[in-house]
Amino acid sequence: MNLSQEDWASRLAEDANAVILDVRTEDEWQEGIIPGAVLNDIYKGQGFVYRLEELDKSKNYYVYCKAGGRSAQACSIMQQMGFETTYNLEGGMMHWEGDVVAPD
């Protein structure tokens, strides 16, 4: 499901079962992340799929990239794999107005 920046952030803030998934590249990740995000670069192809298989499908996934395209693709792949709840951040990091932190 595609969500506006406001809807994505407000749902995330109230969701105790949330996982934030960043599907950008390592270089993009180093530029700053949404707090609490985990990295799984969609450009890794089969490696991306392997990492998805390790995730808990009962969680709610809040997915973002730089502009919203890769994260929409990631949500589609995740739904095909049996993930029930995925939220794509429309506009991605380019339009994100929430907190941004350096990755650990």
C-alpha positions as CSV (number, residue, x, y, z in Angstrom):
1,M,0.0,0.0,0.0
2,N,1.3,3.4,-0.9
3,L,1.1,6.0,1.9
4,S,1.8,9.7,1.9
5,Q,4.6,10.9,4.1
6,E,2.2,11.9,6.8
7,D,0.2,8.7,6.8
8,W,3.3,6.6,6.7
9,A,4.9,8.4,9.7
10,S,1.7,8.5,11.8
11,R,1.0,4.8,11.3
12,L,4.6,3.9,12.1
13,A,4.5,6.0,15.3
14,E,1.5,3.9,16.5
15,D,2.6,0.5,15.3
16,A,4.2,-1.7,17.9
17,N,4.7,-4.4,15.3
18,A,6.6,-2.3,12.8
19,V,9.9,-2.9,11.0
20,I,11.4,-0.1,8.9
21,L,13.1,-1.4,5.8
22,D,15.5,0.7,3.7
23,V,15.9,-0.8,0.2
24,R,18.5,1.7,-1.0
25,T,22.2,1.1,-1.7
26,E,24.9,1.0,0.9
27,D,26.2,4.4,-0.3
28,E,22.7,6.0,0.0
29,W,22.3,4.4,3.4
30,Q,25.5,6.1,4.6
31,E,23.9,9.5,3.7
32,G,21.4,9.1,6.5
33,I,18.5,6.8,7.5
34,I,15.1,6.9,9.1
35,P,15.8,6.0,12.8
36,G,15.5,2.2,13.4
37,A,15.7,1.2,9.8
38,V,17.4,-2.0,8.6
39,L,19.1,-2.1,5.2
40,N,18.3,-4.6,2.4
41,D,19.5,-3.3,-0.9
42,I,17.0,-4.2,-3.6
43,Y,19.8,-4.0,-6.3
44,K,21.3,-7.1,-4.7
45,G,18.9,-9.3,-6.6
46,Q,18.8,-12.8,-5.2
47,G,20.6,-11.5,-2.1
48,F,17.7,-9.2,-1.5
49,V,15.3,-12.1,-1.7
50,Y,17.4,-14.3,0.6
51,R,17.4,-11.5,3.3
52,L,13.6,-11.1,2.9
53,E,13.2,-14.8,3.5
54,E,14.8,-14.4,6.9
55,L,12.3,-11.8,8.0
56,D,9.2,-12.3,10.1
57,K,6.2,-12.2,7.8
58,S,3.8,-11.4,10.6
59,K,5.4,-7.9,11.1
60,N,4.2,-4.7,9.5
61,Y,6.9,-3.4,7.0
62,Y,7.4,0.3,6.4
63,V,9.5,0.4,3.2
64,Y,11.4,3.3,1.7
65,C,14.0,4.2,-0.9
66,K,15.2,7.5,-2.3
67,A,12.2,8.4,-4.4
68,G,9.5,5.7,-3.8
69,G,10.1,3.5,-6.9
70,R,12.3,0.8,-5.6
71,S,10.3,0.6,-2.4
72,A,7.1,0.1,-4.3
73,Q,8.8,-2.7,-6.2
74,A,10.1,-4.2,-2.9
75,C,6.6,-4.1,-1.5
76,S,5.3,-6.0,-4.5
77,I,8.0,-8.6,-4.2
78,M,7.3,-9.0,-0.5
79,Q,3.5,-9.4,-1.1
80,Q,4.3,-12.2,-3.6
81,M,6.4,-13.9,-0.9
82,G,3.6,-13.8,1.6
83,F,4.2,-10.7,3.6
84,E,0.8,-9.5,4.7
85,T,1.4,-5.8,5.5
86,T,3.8,-3.6,3.6
87,Y,3.6,0.2,3.4
88,N,5.5,2.1,0.7
89,L,6.7,5.6,1.5
90,E,5.6,7.8,-1.4
91,G,8.3,10.2,-2.4
92,G,10.9,8.4,-0.4
93,M,13.8,10.1,1.4
94,M,13.7,13.0,-1.1
95,H,10.5,14.2,0.5
96,W,11.0,12.9,4.0
97,E,10.5,15.6,6.6
98,G,10.9,13.3,9.7
99,D,14.0,12.5,11.6
100,V,17.1,11.4,9.8
101,V,20.1,9.9,11.6
102,A,23.5,8.5,10.7
103,P,23.5,4.6,10.5
104,D,25.3,2.8,13.4
